[in-house]
Amino acid sequence: MIAHHIPVMKAEVLRYLAKTVVRTEQTPLFIDGCAGFGGHSVAILDFFPSSKLLCIDRDPSVREALTTRLKDY
């Protein structure tokens, strides 16, 4: 499945996360509870390269596409 999706409010989400993430020696952990095709997931991983991200989506075909998209992270 190939899909094109433009994440809504990506800049606002990253700005909010940047303000709220405590800068410590611990690795930040984020949860994308409706990961879809990974628009916000990719943005979060690019913005916080040392973070860990748990992606959740109900649709198995979407999860498969997301896994492929995030394989390099």
C-alpha positions as CSV (number, residue, x, y, z in Angstrom):
1,M,0.0,0.0,0.0
2,I,1.4,3.4,-1.0
3,A,-0.3,6.5,0.4
4,H,0.6,10.1,0.4
5,H,-0.4,12.0,3.6
6,I,0.5,15.5,4.7
7,P,0.4,15.6,8.5
8,V,-1.8,18.3,10.0
9,M,-0.3,20.8,12.4
10,K,3.2,19.2,12.2
11,A,5.0,22.4,13.1
12,E,2.7,23.0,16.1
13,V,3.2,19.4,17.3
14,L,7.0,19.7,17.2
15,R,7.0,23.1,18.8
16,Y,4.8,21.8,21.7
17,L,7.0,18.7,22.1
18,A,10.2,20.8,22.0
19,K,8.8,22.9,24.9
20,T,7.6,20.0,27.0
21,V,10.4,17.5,26.6
22,V,12.7,17.7,29.6
23,R,16.3,17.8,28.4
24,T,17.9,15.0,30.5
25,E,20.3,12.2,29.9
26,Q,17.4,9.9,29.4
27,T,16.2,9.0,26.0
28,P,12.8,10.6,25.3
29,L,10.0,8.2,24.6
30,F,7.0,9.3,22.4
31,I,3.8,7.4,21.6
32,D,2.0,8.1,18.3
33,G,-1.4,6.7,19.2
34,C,-2.8,7.0,15.6
35,A,0.3,6.6,13.6
36,G,-1.3,6.2,10.2
37,F,1.3,6.5,7.5
38,G,3.8,8.1,9.8
39,G,3.8,11.8,8.9
40,H,4.1,12.9,12.5
41,S,6.2,9.8,13.4
42,V,8.9,10.7,10.8
43,A,8.8,14.4,11.9
44,I,9.3,13.4,15.6
45,L,12.2,11.0,14.8
46,D,13.9,13.6,12.6
47,F,13.5,16.4,15.2
48,F,14.5,14.2,18.2
49,P,17.0,11.7,16.6
50,S,17.9,10.0,19.8
51,S,14.3,9.4,20.9
52,K,12.3,6.2,20.9
53,L,8.8,6.1,19.4
54,L,6.0,3.6,19.9
55,C,3.6,3.7,16.9
56,I,0.0,2.4,17.2
57,D,-2.5,1.9,14.5
58,R,-5.5,-0.4,14.2
59,D,-5.3,-1.1,10.5
60,P,-2.8,-4.0,9.7
61,S,-2.2,-2.8,6.2
62,V,-1.4,0.7,7.5
63,R,1.0,-0.8,10.1
64,E,2.8,-2.7,7.4
65,A,3.3,0.4,5.3
66,L,4.4,2.3,8.4
67,T,6.9,-0.4,9.3
68,T,8.4,-0.1,5.8
69,R,8.5,3.7,6.0
70,L,10.2,3.8,9.4
71,K,12.7,0.9,8.7
72,D,15.7,3.4,8.6
73,Y,14.9,4.9,12.0
